Amino acid sequence: MKEILEQVMQQLENAYNNPEAVDLDQAISQLQSAKEQYGDKGTMLEDAIIALTQAKHSMAQMETAEDAGPSEAFGQAHNALEQAMKSFQ
């Protein structure tokens, strides 16, 4: 599970640095599959899925936004993934 979370974290960081080249749909799908497999930590994974979805939706605003919204969405997703990783150690 930790490996999946690390992959998703890498995808999130790549999407933040290069939003045109990365689609977070695959990362979201990976987490949804993991949630089904690791039901006991499902709430933590659901929080990460929600945060990733919000980051995905904010990607369109990254180039044009003059506010901190997109950065905050990515920060929240990053924090949710870190918390999920800690819970699987």
Summary of the structure (lengths in Angstrom):
residues: 89
radius of gyration: 12.5
end to end distance: 9.4
largest distance: 39.9
contacts: 265
relative contact order: 0.20
helix: 80%
strand: 0%
